[in-house]
Amino acid sequence: MEFLDVLPLMIMQWVRTQLDMIMPVWGAEAIVAVIKIILLLAVGIAPVIAFTWAERKTLARAQDRFGPNVAGPYGLVVAFADAIKILTKEDVTPAAADSIVFRLAPGLILVPALLVLAVVPFGRGMVAADLNVGILYAVAMGSVTVLGVLSASWSSRNKYSLVSAFRSLAQLVSYEVPMAFALLAVVLASGSLSTVRIVEAQVVPFAISMPLAALIYFLSSLAEANRSPFDMLESESEIVAGLNLEYSGMRFAMFYIAEYLHIFLVAALTTTLFLGGYKGPLLPGWVWFFGKSLLVVFVVLWIRTTWPRIRLDYLLDFAWKFLVPLGMANLVLVAIAYRLASNPYLAAGLSLVGNLVILLLAGGILVLVARRSQSRRLRAVVLGEA
């Protein structure tokens, strides 16, 4: 298994050696860089077809409907038919739109998501750029999405798109705060901002030692990726289709690709930060990484089949009044636990006990608030009252 673990690195090293024999060093480095970019593009774009098929199959199975279960062998025809349909549609720019910003906006949403893949370690040594500020880089690239959303909505000159922009900006900015607290807990526990160092520091996966941070990060990532139940950007019953309402053809496809790429990014970063990344027994590291990531992807798809969309004011309240205080408490607890204990197993145990205490206290406070509240919805959600 060690051979399979390092096989991709051996292949890349062989290619580099062959290039060094026939061209200057700078030329070989340039070609290797291009190969890495092509591989990252393949990893980023290929999941669109696979996850489209997987999501439809999951929805069809969970909701007892046919859908892609009968369209072609195993439903595989539907995703390719969608791709052909999108690529052959006319690319229309509204007459009143700001044409330059309108054309550039889809790239501001798709390209930063692809750039985040550069710091994701897919296996031992399988990372395009092992930056010592990898997490900071990933957060910075993710924040560019806000600019893309605002540009696409404003440049369309469509009121429905503009309403979607303001709702989505409120959501994205709100959920970046609890996500930052969860990431800071990981940085404190690992002692590094590098994604590779974070994986290597997980003697015990952080999802076990600090499940509260893992839960906060996962929920915040769903909100950042516009996935159910946080999909307020495309609330069809209220704002038709959201920020991409005026887009068609390949530019609409870029939004579509970005959405499913964000699903993969949520899974890849959750695996890297909280599930031990490529670490695991027996199997090669890259097999463990993609196996864990696909499990997280299934959870994301499963949540869509079961949870309805949350109203915007409840969604923002959940971020500021619930996730932010929990994230702050967890950050203080993790700092104390990993400061007091030099042994990683003891530190993980202290952190886990503290996380459970915080969850019990938060649950008790929530029950008390619900019992005193006059809100029928809150009482129904927390206390189960009809």
N, C-alpha and C positions, 0 to 999 in steps of 0.2 A: 504493500500500500504506500510505502514511502516513495516508491518510484512514480506512482500515479500522482502523488501529492506535488512532486516537483516537475512533473512532465511538462506542463505549460512553460515553466521557467527554462527548462532545458531546450525546448523548441525555440523560444525567443533568443536564448543565448547562441544557439546554432545559427539562427538567421543573422544575428549581429556579427558573428565570426565570419560568415560568408561574405557579408557586405564589407567588412574591414579589409578583406583580401582584394577587393576589386575597386574600392573608392576611398577617398579621404575620410578621416574620422568624422568630420562635420557632416558629410553626406550620409554616412551610415547612421549617425544619430538622428538626422532629419527623417530618414526613411523609417527608422524604428518608431519615431514619434508619430508619423503618419499611420503606421500599422496600429499603434495603440489607440489613436483617435478613431480609426475604422472599427476596431473591436468594441470600443465604448459606444459608438453609434449603433452597432449591431445589438449590443446588450440593451441599449435604451429603446430602440425602435421595435425589435422583435417581440417584446412582451405585449405590444399593442394588439397584435393579432391573437396571441395566445390568451391574454387576459380578457379580450372581448368574448372569445369563445367560452372561456371558463366562467365569466360572470353570467352570461346568458344561460349556460347549463345549470349553474348553481341556482339562479333565480327560477328557472323553469322547474327544477327538481323541488325546491323549497315551497314554491307557490302552486305546484300541481297544474302546470300549463305546458303546452307543447313547445312552442317557440323553436329554437334550434335543435331540439331533440329529434326532429324528423326531417330537417332541411339538409339533405345530403348525408353521406356516411358519418355518423356520430355528430352531425351538426357542423361539420368542418367547412361547409360551403359558404355559410352565412358571413363569416368574417372576411373572406376573400371577395365576396360579392359586394360587401360594404366598401372595401378598399377601391374596387373598380368603379363603383358608383360615385364615390367622392372625387376620385381623380379625373373623371370625365365630366363633372359638373362645371358650368360656366363660372368664372371668377368675376364677381360683380363688385364694383365700388360705388356706393351711393353718391349721387351728385352733390349732396350737401356735406359730405364727409370731408374731414381733413385728410387728403389722400396719402400724404407722406407718413403721418403718424398711424393712419389706419393700416397701411401696409406693413409697417415695422412692428406694430404691437404684438402680433402672434409670435414673432421671434423673441420678444422680451419675456414671453412666458415659457416658451419651449427651450431656448438655448441655455438659460441658467440651470434648468433642471438637468440637462445633459452634462453641464460642467460639474455638477455636484458628484457625478459618477467618478470623476478623476481621483477623489480621495477615499473612495469606498474600497476596502481590501476584500477582494473576492476569494482570496486564499493566501497561503503563506508566500509572501513576496509578490503577490498578484495585485499590485496597486499602481495606478498610473503615476501618481505623485504623492509620496509620503511626506506631506507638509507637517511641520511642527505646530501649525495652527489649523489643522484640518477641520476641526469642528467649527471654528470661527469662520473659516472659508465657506463651509456648507451653509451656515446660517446666513452669511452675507449674500450668497447666491440665491438662497430661498427668498430673501427679502426683496429681490429685484422683481419677483412675481407681482408684488403690489403695484409697482410702476407699470408693468404690462397690463394688468387689469384696468387700471385707471386710464391708460392711454387708449386701449381698445374701446372702452365704454364712451369716453369723452369724444374721441375722434369720429365715432359713428353718427353723432348728432341725433341719437335716438333716445327718447325720454325713458323708455323701459330699460335700455342699456345703462343709462346714467343712474337710475335708481338702483340697479344691480351693483354698480360700481361703489356707491356710497355704503350699501349694505355689506358688500364683500370687504371693503377696506376696514370697516368697523370690526368685522369678524376676524380678519387676518391680523390686524394690529393687536386686538384683544388677546388672541390665543398665542401670540409670540411671547407674551410675558410669562405665563406658566411654563411654556416650553423652555424658556431661558433658565428658569429655576431648576427644571429637571436636568438640563444639560450641565448646569453648574454643579449639581450633585455628582454627576458622572465624572466631571473634571476633578473635583475634590477627591473622589474615591480612587481615581486612577493616577492622579498627579501629572496629567499630560493633556494637551489639546490635540495630539496626534491620534487619528483613528486607529492606526496600527498599535500604538502603545496602549490605547484603551482596551483593545481586544486582548493583548498580552497580559494586561493587569487583572483580567477577570479570572482569578483563581476559582471564585464562585461567581457565576453569572449575576450581573447586577439586577436582573429581573427577580432573582431570589433574595438577594441581600437588601434591595430597596424596591420592592414592588410598587410602592406609591409613586416613585419617580418614573418607573416604566409605564404605569397607567396614565399618568399626567402627560408624558411625552407622546404616547400613542394617541390619546384623545386629541391633543393639540395638533398632532400631525394630520389626523383625519380632517380637522377644521381647516388647516392650511391647504390640504389637497382637495378641498371642496367635496368630501365624500359624506354619504349619509351617516348619521342624521344631521350633518352640518352643511348640507348642500344648498345653502341659501343663494348662491350665485345663479343657480338655474332653477329657481322656484317657478315651475311652468304655470301653475295656477294663478300666479300673481304678476310675474314679469316676463311671461312668454318663454324666453330662452336665456335671458340674462345678457352678459357682456358680448356674447358671440352672435347675437340676433341678426346683425346685418352682414355676417360673413358667410361665404360660400366657397365651394371648390377646395383648393389645396390649403387656403388660409384657415378655413374651418377645420380641415384635417389636422392642422398644427395644434389647434385647441384640443382636439380629440386625442392626438398623440400625447400631448402634455398631461392630460388628465390621467391616462393609464400609466405614463411614465412616473407620475407622482405616486401612484399606488406602489409601483416597484421601489421607488425611493423610500417611501414610508417603511416598507418591509425590509429593505437593505439596511437602512440606518437603525431601525429598531433591532435588527439582528446584530449589527456591529456594536451598538452601544449597550445593549441589555441582555442579549442571548449568547454572548461569547463569540460572536462572529464565526470564523472558520474553525474554531477549536472544537474537537470532538474525537472520540476513540475510533480506531479501526479504519474508518473511511477517510479518503482524502479530504483536505480542508475545504476545497472548493465545492465538494459534494455536500458537506455539512452546511456551508454558507447558503447555497441555493435551496437546500432542503428546508432550512429554518425560514428563509425568506418566503418560500412558497406557502409555508404554513401560516405566516403572518398575512400573506395575500388572501388566503382562504378566509381568515378571520375578518378581514376588511370586507370581502364580498358577502360573507355570512351576515354581518351587521346590517348591510343594505337590505337583505331579505326580511329582517325582523323589526328594525327600528324605524318609526315614521319620522318625518322631518320635524325639527324643533323650531318653534316660533322664535323670531329674532331676539326679542327682549329676554326671553328665557335663556337663549343661547349665550347672550352677553352676560347675563347675571351668573350663569353657571361658571363662566370663565373668571370674572372678577371677584365674585363673592364666595366661590367654592374652591376652584383649582388654584388660584393665586395664594390664598392663605395656606392651603395644604402644601403647595410647593415651597413656600417660605419655611414652614415648620419642618418639612422633610430636609431642606437644605441645612438648617441649623443642626438637626439631629445627625445627619451624615457627617458633618464637620466634626461634631463632638465624638462620634463613634470611631472614626478613622484617626482622630487625633489621640484618643486615649489608648487604643489598642495597636500595637506594632505588628501583631500576628494577623494576617489577612483573614483567616477563618474566624478569629475572635471578633474582628471588626465587622465582618459580614453578619455574624450572629447578633451583635449589639444593634446593628442597623436594622436587621429584620425585626427584632423585638420592638424597637422604637417605632418602626413603620406600622406594626400591628396595633400598638397602643394609640398612635395618632388616628388610625382608621376607626378604632372603637370609639374614641372620643368624638371624632367628627360625626360618626353615625349617631351617637347619643345626642349630640347637640342638634343634629338635623331632625331627629324624632321629636325633641322637645319643641323646636321651632314650629314643626308641622302641627303638633297638637294645639298650640296656641294660635295658629294662623287661621284666618277666615277664608283663605284661598282653597276652594274645592279641588282645584287641580293639584296643588301641592300636597294636600291631604291624601288625595287619591294615589299620587306617585309614591309618597313616602310611607303612608300608613295602609295603603291598599283599600281605602274606603271607596264604596261605589258612589 
